[in-house]
Amino acid sequence: MLRDRYDPMNLFDLVPALSMELDPVLTQLDHLLDDDTLFQAVKADLARRCPRTLIDGRPSTPVEVILRLLVVKHLYHWSYEHTEQWVSDSLVLRQFCRVYAEAVPDDTTLIRWANLIQPATLHDLLSHIVELARQLKVTRGRKLRIDGTVVESNIHHPTDSSLLYDGVRVLSRTLGKAKQVLRNASELGRDACRSRTRSAKRAMMHIMETARRRGEQAEQGVQRAYQHLLAVTKATVQQAEQVAGALKEQIGRPAQRLLTTLEHYVPLVRQVIDQTLRRVLRGEPVPASEKLVSLFEPQTAIIRKGKPGKPTEFGRVVWLDEVDGGIISRYAVLSGNPDDAEQLVPSLDHHIQVFTKPPRVLAGDRKLATEANERYAQTHGVKYAVLPKGGAKSAKRVAYEQQRWFRCGCNWRAGIEGRISGLKRGHGLERCYYQGEDGMERWVGWGLIAHDLRVIAQATAA
C-alpha cells in the first residue's frame, strides 16, 4: 500500500547537546519540497506500479521520502548505494529526507520506485519549479541564452569487432538459459544451445592484434579474421532463431522472458552484421544515422561537435534554455545529430509561453546565426538578438557586432558554457548511468531539477 509520509518528528530534539540543524540552503530546499504539486505529480506515477497500489499490500516507502531521496541523490551526484549509505549515517539528511528514525530504503527498492517516474512528469516538475522561481523573483525572464551539449551513453568505445562479440556473448548467454527451459526439446539438436563466446573472443582479439600492424599483409589478415568472426556471429543468430521458434511453443513466464530477449537482440545483431559487411568487407561508407554503436543502448547517436579532445562523442544531444538568475527553464533530449539552428524557434516560443512576454536579450552561439532566426526573434519582440555570425563578415556586419549591447550580450552568453560545465561536474550530466530512452530523460531531468532547486534555495537563503 502506497504511503504518503511518516509521522513527523524532529531528530534534533532527541540529541539537543549536538545543537544540530539544517544549513540555510537545505532549510530553503526543505520548504520548496513541501510543495503539494511536486508531491502529487510523483505520487501519481508511483501509484501505477500495481493496480491496487494505493489501497492494498504492505506499507510502502512513503512518497515524500522517495521524492527527497531522489533529489538528494542528484543534488550531490551520488549513486543509489551511496545515497542509502550516507543518508543512513547522517541525522541532518535523515531529517531532510523525512526518514526520521525509520530504516532508509534499500538502494534496489529506490531504483524500482525511481523507474516508475515518467519523463513527461519531470518536464512538468521543471516547469512548476520555474514558476516557483518567478514567484520568488529569482528570475524575471528578461534574458534567455540557449546552447546544446552532449550527454554520453554508458557504453564502451564501439568497434565492429567488439559489437559482433557483444552480440555473440549476449545471445549465447540467453541460449544457455533457454537450455534449462527446453530440457525435453531434443528435436532442436545438440548444437542449438551451443555457446560460441570463446571463438568470438579469440577472433576479436586477433583482429585487434593484427590491426596494429601495417602493410597489405596485415590488412588481408584483418579481412580474414573479420570473415571468421562474421561466420561465428551468423551461426549464433541462426541458433537463436531456432531456439526462439521452440520457445514460442512453451508455456510459462521464464520461456516468454527468454523469447522477448531473443526477439529484442537478434534484429540488432543482424544490423551489426550488415554494417560490418558493408564497411569492412565491401569498403562502403555507412552513414552515421544508419550505424548501431551499442546493443544495450541502441538509441545512442554518433555526434561530432569538433572538440579537440573529443572529436566524436556517443550519446544524445541535450538542448538547454537558461534565463537570468541561473534557472534552466527548459530542456530537450534530441534525436541523432540535429542542426543547432533549428532549436531557436522552439526555445523562444516556450519562453514566451512561460513568461508571457519575449526576452529582452536572446543570446546564442554562431551555429544559431541565420537570417531566418534573427528575423524570427525580431518579429516576436526580442529587442537584442545576440547571434554572432561566423565566417567572413561584411563591414556593415562587423560594425553591427561591435556595438556595446552586442558585445555585452556575447559576454553574457559565454556564461552558459560554465553552467554546462557545472551541470556535468556537479549533477552528472557528463555521462548517463540510466538505461534506455526513458533513462536518459530521467537522468537529465532529475539533474536539472536538482540544479534549479539548489539555485532557488541559495537565492532565497541569501
C-alpha positions as CSV (number, residue, x, y, z in Angstrom):
1,M,0.0,0.0,0.0
2,L,1.4,3.4,-1.0
3,R,2.0,5.7,1.9
4,D,2.3,9.4,1.8
5,R,4.7,10.1,4.7
6,Y,5.9,9.0,8.1
7,D,4.6,10.6,11.3
8,P,6.7,13.8,11.6
9,M,9.3,14.1,14.4
10,N,12.4,16.2,15.0
11,L,15.5,14.2,15.4
12,F,17.5,17.2,16.6
13,D,15.2,17.4,19.7
14,L,16.4,13.9,20.6
15,V,20.0,15.0,20.8
16,P,19.9,18.6,21.9
17,A,23.5,18.5,23.1
18,L,24.7,18.3,19.5
19,S,22.9,21.6,18.5
20,M,22.4,20.2,15.0
21,E,20.2,21.9,12.4
22,L,19.9,22.2,8.6
23,D,22.1,24.7,6.9
24,P,20.3,27.7,5.3
25,V,20.3,26.2,1.8
26,L,18.9,22.8,2.9
27,T,16.3,24.7,5.0
28,Q,15.1,26.6,2.0
29,L,15.2,23.4,-0.1
30,D,13.2,21.7,2.6
31,H,10.5,24.3,2.2
32,L,10.5,24.1,-1.6
33,L,9.9,20.3,-1.5
34,D,6.9,20.8,0.7
35,D,5.1,21.9,-2.4
36,D,2.0,19.8,-2.9
37,T,2.2,20.0,-6.7
38,L,5.6,18.2,-6.7
39,F,4.2,15.6,-4.2
40,Q,1.1,14.8,-6.2
41,A,2.9,14.5,-9.5
42,V,5.4,12.0,-8.2
43,K,2.6,10.1,-6.3
44,A,0.5,9.7,-9.5
45,D,3.4,7.9,-11.2
46,L,4.3,5.7,-8.2
47,A,0.6,4.7,-7.9
48,R,0.9,3.0,-11.4
49,R,3.2,0.3,-10.0
50,C,0.3,-2.2,-9.4
51,P,-3.5,-1.9,-10.0
52,R,-4.2,-1.7,-6.2
53,T,-1.0,0.1,-5.0
54,L,-2.9,2.9,-3.3
55,I,-5.2,0.7,-1.2
56,D,-3.7,-2.8,-0.8
57,G,-0.4,-4.6,0.1
58,R,2.3,-3.9,2.7
59,P,3.0,-0.3,3.6
60,S,5.5,1.1,1.2
61,T,8.3,3.6,1.4
62,P,6.4,7.0,1.7
63,V,6.2,9.1,-1.5
64,E,7.7,12.1,0.4
65,V,10.8,10.1,1.3
66,I,11.2,8.8,-2.3
67,L,11.0,12.3,-3.7
68,R,13.5,13.8,-1.3
69,L,16.0,10.8,-1.7
70,L,16.0,11.3,-5.5
71,V,16.6,15.0,-5.1
72,V,19.5,14.4,-2.7
73,K,20.9,11.7,-5.0
74,H,21.1,14.0,-8.0
75,L,21.9,17.1,-5.9
76,Y,25.2,15.6,-4.8
77,H,25.7,13.3,-7.8
78,W,25.7,10.1,-5.6
79,S,24.9,6.5,-6.7
80,Y,21.9,4.8,-5.2
81,E,24.2,2.8,-2.9
82,H,25.9,5.9,-1.6
83,T,22.6,7.6,-1.2
84,E,21.3,4.8,1.1
85,Q,24.6,4.7,3.0
86,W,25.1,8.4,3.6
87,V,21.5,9.3,4.4
88,S,21.5,6.4,6.9
89,D,24.7,7.8,8.6
90,S,23.5,11.5,8.7
91,L,21.0,12.9,11.2
92,V,20.8,16.0,9.0
93,L,19.9,14.1,5.9
94,R,17.5,11.8,7.8
95,Q,15.6,14.9,8.9
96,F,15.7,16.5,5.5
97,C,14.5,13.3,3.7
98,R,11.8,12.8,6.4
99,V,13.1,9.3,7.1
100,Y,13.4,10.2,10.8
101,A,14.2,7.1,12.9
102,E,12.9,4.6,10.3
103,A,15.0,2.4,8.1
104,V,16.4,4.1,4.9
105,P,15.0,2.2,1.9
106,D,17.4,-0.2,0.2
107,D,19.1,1.0,-3.0
108,T,17.3,-1.6,-5.1
109,T,14.0,-0.5,-3.7
110,L,14.7,3.1,-4.6
111,I,15.7,2.1,-8.1
112,R,12.4,0.3,-8.7
113,W,10.4,3.3,-7.5
114,A,12.6,5.8,-9.5
115,N,12.0,3.9,-12.7
116,L,8.2,4.4,-12.4
117,I,8.6,8.2,-12.8
118,Q,7.8,9.2,-16.4
119,P,9.8,11.7,-18.5
120,A,6.7,13.8,-19.0
121,T,6.3,14.2,-15.2
122,L,9.9,15.5,-15.0
123,H,9.2,18.1,-17.6
124,D,6.1,19.2,-15.7
125,L,8.1,19.3,-12.5
126,L,10.7,21.6,-14.0
127,S,8.0,23.9,-15.4
128,H,6.5,24.1,-11.9
129,I,9.9,24.9,-10.4
130,V,10.4,27.7,-13.0
131,E,7.1,29.1,-11.9
132,L,8.2,29.0,-8.3
133,A,11.4,30.9,-9.3
134,R,9.2,33.5,-10.9
135,Q,7.0,33.9,-7.8
136,L,10.1,34.2,-5.6
137,K,11.6,36.7,-8.0
138,V,14.7,34.6,-8.5
139,T,14.2,35.2,-12.3
140,R,12.2,37.6,-14.3
141,G,12.7,36.1,-17.7
142,R,14.3,39.2,-19.2
143,K,17.3,37.3,-20.7
144,L,17.5,33.9,-22.5
145,R,20.6,32.1,-23.5
146,I,20.5,28.8,-25.3
147,D,23.0,26.1,-26.1
148,G,23.3,22.3,-26.6
149,T,25.6,19.7,-25.1
150,V,26.2,16.0,-25.3
151,V,25.4,13.6,-22.5
152,E,27.3,10.4,-23.2
153,S,25.7,7.0,-23.0
154,N,27.3,4.5,-20.6
155,I,28.9,2.3,-23.3
156,H,32.4,1.2,-24.4
157,H,34.0,2.7,-27.4
158,P,32.3,0.9,-30.4
159,T,34.2,-1.1,-33.0
160,D,32.8,-3.6,-35.4
161,S,34.6,-6.5,-33.8
162,S,33.5,-5.6,-30.3
163,L,29.9,-5.2,-31.3
164,L,30.0,-8.6,-33.0
165,Y,31.5,-10.1,-29.9
166,D,28.8,-8.4,-27.7
167,G,26.1,-10.0,-29.9
168,V,27.6,-13.5,-29.6
169,R,28.1,-13.1,-25.9
170,V,24.5,-11.9,-25.2
171,L,22.8,-14.4,-27.5
172,S,25.0,-17.3,-26.1
173,R,24.1,-16.4,-22.6
174,T,20.4,-16.4,-23.4
175,L,20.7,-19.7,-25.2
176,G,22.3,-21.2,-22.1
177,K,19.3,-20.1,-20.0
178,A,16.9,-21.5,-22.7
179,K,18.6,-24.8,-22.5
180,Q,17.3,-25.2,-18.9
181,V,13.8,-24.4,-20.1
182,L,13.9,-26.6,-23.2
183,R,15.2,-29.8,-21.5
184,N,12.7,-32.1,-23.3
185,A,13.0,-30.4,-26.7
186,S,15.5,-32.9,-28.1
187,E,14.4,-32.2,-31.7
188,L,16.5,-29.0,-31.7
189,G,19.8,-30.9,-31.9
190,R,22.9,-30.9,-29.8
191,D,24.3,-27.6,-31.2
192,A,21.2,-25.5,-30.8
193,C,22.2,-24.0,-27.5
194,R,26.0,-24.2,-28.0
195,S,28.0,-21.2,-26.8
196,R,30.4,-19.7,-29.3
197,T,31.6,-16.9,-26.9
198,R,35.2,-18.2,-26.7
199,S,35.5,-18.5,-30.5
200,A,34.2,-14.9,-30.9
201,K,36.5,-13.5,-28.3
202,R,39.6,-15.2,-29.9
203,A,38.6,-13.7,-33.3
204,M,38.1,-10.2,-31.8
205,M,41.5,-10.3,-30.1
206,H,43.1,-11.5,-33.3
207,I,41.6,-8.6,-35.2
208,M,42.8,-6.1,-32.6
209,E,46.4,-7.5,-32.7
210,T,46.5,-7.7,-36.5
211,A,45.1,-4.1,-36.9
212,R,48.1,-2.7,-35.0
213,R,50.4,-3.8,-37.9
214,R,50.9,-2.1,-41.2
215,G,51.0,-3.2,-44.7
216,E,48.9,-5.1,-47.2
217,Q,49.5,-8.4,-45.4
218,A,48.1,-7.1,-42.2
219,E,45.1,-5.7,-44.0
220,Q,44.4,-9.1,-45.5
221,G,44.8,-10.7,-42.1
222,V,42.2,-8.4,-40.7
223,Q,39.8,-9.2,-43.5
224,R,40.2,-13.0,-42.9
225,A,39.7,-12.5,-39.1
226,Y,36.5,-10.5,-39.8
227,Q,35.2,-13.2,-42.1
228,H,35.7,-15.8,-39.3
229,L,34.0,-13.6,-36.7
230,L,31.1,-12.9,-39.0
231,A,30.7,-16.6,-39.6
232,V,30.6,-17.3,-35.8
233,T,28.1,-14.5,-35.3
234,K,25.8,-15.7,-38.1
235,A,25.8,-19.2,-36.7
236,T,24.9,-17.9,-33.3
237,V,22.0,-15.9,-34.8
238,Q,20.7,-19.0,-36.6
239,Q,20.8,-20.9,-33.3
240,A,18.9,-18.0,-31.6
241,E,16.2,-18.0,-34.3
242,Q,15.8,-21.8,-33.9
243,V,15.5,-21.7,-30.2
244,A,13.1,-18.7,-30.4
245,G,10.8,-20.9,-32.5
246,A,10.9,-23.6,-29.8
247,L,10.2,-21.1,-27.0
248,K,7.0,-19.9,-28.8
249,E,5.6,-23.4,-28.1
250,Q,6.4,-23.3,-24.4
251,I,4.0,-22.1,-21.7
252,G,5.3,-20.1,-18.7
253,R,6.9,-16.8,-17.8
254,P,10.5,-18.0,-18.0
255,A,10.1,-19.1,-21.6
256,Q,8.3,-15.9,-22.6
257,R,11.0,-13.7,-20.9
258,L,13.8,-15.5,-22.9
259,L,11.7,-15.2,-26.1
260,T,11.4,-11.5,-25.6
261,T,15.1,-11.1,-25.0
262,L,15.9,-13.0,-28.2
263,E,13.4,-11.1,-30.3
264,H,15.0,-7.8,-29.0
265,Y,18.6,-8.7,-29.7
266,V,18.5,-10.8,-32.9
267,P,17.5,-7.8,-35.1
268,L,20.2,-5.6,-33.5
269,V,22.9,-8.3,-34.1
270,R,21.7,-8.6,-37.7
271,Q,22.1,-4.9,-38.1
272,V,25.7,-5.1,-36.8
273,I,26.5,-7.9,-39.2
274,D,25.1,-5.9,-42.1
275,Q,27.1,-2.7,-41.3
276,T,30.3,-4.7,-40.8
277,L,29.9,-6.4,-44.2
278,R,29.3,-3.0,-45.8
279,R,32.1,-1.1,-44.1
280,V,34.9,-3.7,-43.6
281,L,34.5,-6.3,-46.4
282,R,32.9,-4.2,-49.1
283,G,34.5,-0.8,-48.3
284,E,31.2,1.1,-48.4
285,P,30.8,4.2,-46.3
286,V,27.9,3.7,-43.8
287,P,26.1,7.0,-42.8
288,A,26.2,7.8,-39.1
289,S,22.4,7.7,-38.9
290,E,22.4,4.0,-40.1
291,K,25.1,2.9,-37.7
292,L,24.4,1.0,-34.4
293,V,27.0,1.7,-31.8
294,S,25.7,-0.3,-28.9
295,L,23.4,-3.3,-28.5
296,F,22.5,-2.2,-25.0
297,E,21.8,1.5,-25.8
298,P,20.6,1.3,-29.4
299,Q,19.3,4.9,-29.2
300,T,22.9,6.2,-28.9
301,A,23.8,8.7,-31.7
302,I,27.2,9.5,-33.2
303,I,27.8,13.2,-32.6
304,R,30.7,15.3,-33.9
305,K,30.9,18.7,-32.3
306,G,34.5,19.4,-33.4
307,K,36.0,19.4,-29.9
308,P,39.8,19.0,-29.9
309,G,39.8,16.5,-27.0
310,K,36.6,14.6,-28.1
311,P,36.0,14.9,-31.9
312,T,33.4,12.2,-31.8
313,E,31.0,11.5,-28.9
314,F,28.5,8.8,-28.4
315,G,25.3,9.8,-26.6
316,R,22.4,12.2,-27.0
317,V,22.3,16.0,-27.7
318,V,20.6,17.9,-24.8
319,W,19.3,21.4,-25.6
320,L,19.2,23.8,-22.7
321,D,17.4,27.1,-22.2
322,E,18.7,29.3,-19.3
323,V,17.2,32.5,-18.1
324,D,18.5,35.2,-15.8
325,G,19.0,34.1,-12.3
326,G,20.7,30.9,-13.4
327,I,17.5,28.9,-13.9
328,I,17.2,26.2,-16.6
329,S,13.7,26.9,-17.9
330,R,13.6,24.1,-20.5
331,Y,15.5,21.1,-21.8
332,A,15.0,18.7,-24.7
333,V,16.7,15.4,-25.4
334,L,17.2,15.4,-29.2
335,S,17.5,12.5,-31.6
336,G,20.5,12.0,-33.8
337,N,22.9,14.9,-34.5
338,P,20.4,17.8,-35.3
339,D,21.2,21.2,-36.7
340,D,21.5,23.7,-33.8
341,A,19.9,26.5,-35.9
342,E,16.6,24.6,-35.7
343,Q,16.4,24.8,-31.9
344,L,16.0,28.6,-31.6
345,V,12.3,28.7,-32.6
346,P,11.0,26.2,-30.0
347,S,13.2,27.8,-27.3
348,L,11.8,31.2,-28.0
349,D,8.2,30.0,-28.3
350,H,8.5,28.2,-25.0
351,H,9.9,31.2,-23.2
352,I,7.1,33.4,-24.5
353,Q,4.5,30.8,-23.3
354,V,6.0,30.5,-19.8
355,F,6.8,34.2,-19.1
356,T,4.0,35.7,-21.3
357,K,6.5,38.0,-23.0
358,P,9.6,37.7,-25.1
359,P,13.1,38.1,-23.5
360,R,14.8,41.5,-23.8
361,V,18.0,39.7,-24.7
362,L,18.3,36.4,-26.7
363,A,21.8,35.0,-27.0
364,G,23.2,32.0,-28.8
365,D,26.4,30.9,-30.5
366,R,27.5,31.1,-34.1
367,K,25.6,28.0,-35.2
368,L,22.3,29.8,-34.5
369,A,23.2,32.9,-36.5
370,T,21.0,32.6,-39.6
371,E,18.9,35.3,-41.2
372,A,15.7,33.3,-40.6
373,N,16.5,33.1,-36.8
374,E,17.3,36.8,-36.5
375,R,14.1,37.7,-38.4
376,Y,12.0,35.4,-36.2
377,A,13.5,36.9,-33.0
378,Q,12.8,40.4,-34.1
379,T,9.3,39.8,-35.3
380,H,8.5,38.1,-31.9
381,G,9.5,41.1,-29.9
382,V,13.2,40.4,-28.9
383,K,14.9,43.8,-28.6
384,Y,18.5,42.4,-28.6
385,A,19.2,39.3,-30.6
386,V,22.8,38.4,-29.9
387,L,23.7,35.9,-32.6
388,P,27.3,36.4,-33.8
389,K,27.8,35.4,-37.4
390,G,30.7,33.0,-38.3
391,G,33.0,33.2,-41.3
392,A,33.7,36.2,-43.5
393,K,31.7,39.3,-42.5
394,S,30.9,42.5,-44.4
395,A,32.0,45.8,-43.0
396,K,28.3,46.5,-42.1
397,R,28.1,43.3,-40.1
398,V,31.4,44.0,-38.3
399,A,30.1,47.4,-37.2
400,Y,26.8,45.8,-36.1
401,E,28.6,43.3,-33.9
402,Q,30.9,45.9,-32.4
403,Q,28.0,47.7,-30.7
404,R,28.2,47.8,-27.0
405,W,25.0,45.9,-26.4
406,F,26.1,43.1,-28.8
407,R,29.4,42.7,-27.1
408,C,27.8,42.6,-23.6
409,G,25.3,40.0,-24.9
410,C,28.2,37.9,-26.2
411,N,29.9,38.1,-22.8
412,W,26.7,37.1,-21.0
413,R,26.1,34.2,-23.5
414,A,29.5,32.7,-22.6
415,G,28.2,32.0,-19.1
416,I,26.2,29.1,-20.3
417,E,29.4,27.2,-21.1
418,G,30.3,27.5,-17.5
419,R,26.8,26.5,-16.5
420,I,27.0,23.3,-18.7
421,S,30.4,22.5,-17.1
422,G,28.9,22.9,-13.7
423,L,26.0,20.6,-14.6
424,K,28.4,17.9,-15.8
425,R,30.7,18.0,-12.8
426,G,28.1,18.7,-10.1
427,H,25.0,16.9,-11.3
428,G,26.4,14.1,-13.5
429,L,25.4,15.3,-17.0
430,E,28.7,14.2,-18.3
431,R,27.5,10.6,-18.7
432,C,24.1,9.0,-18.2
433,Y,24.1,5.9,-16.0
434,Y,20.4,5.1,-16.5
435,Q,19.3,2.7,-19.3
436,G,17.2,3.3,-22.3
437,E,15.4,6.3,-23.9
438,D,13.4,7.0,-20.7
439,G,16.5,6.5,-18.6
440,M,18.3,9.3,-20.5
441,E,15.3,11.6,-19.9
442,R,15.2,10.8,-16.2
443,W,18.9,11.3,-15.7
444,V,18.9,14.7,-17.4
445,G,15.5,15.8,-15.9
446,W,16.5,15.0,-12.3
447,G,19.9,16.6,-12.7
448,L,18.3,19.9,-13.9
449,I,15.5,19.8,-11.3
450,A,18.1,19.4,-8.5
451,H,20.1,22.3,-10.0
452,D,17.2,24.7,-10.2
453,L,16.0,23.8,-6.7
454,R,19.5,24.5,-5.4
455,V,19.7,27.9,-7.2
456,I,16.4,28.9,-5.8
457,A,17.3,27.8,-2.3
458,Q,20.6,29.7,-2.5
459,A,18.9,32.8,-3.7
460,T,16.2,32.8,-1.0
461,A,18.7,31.9,1.7
462,A,20.9,34.8,0.8
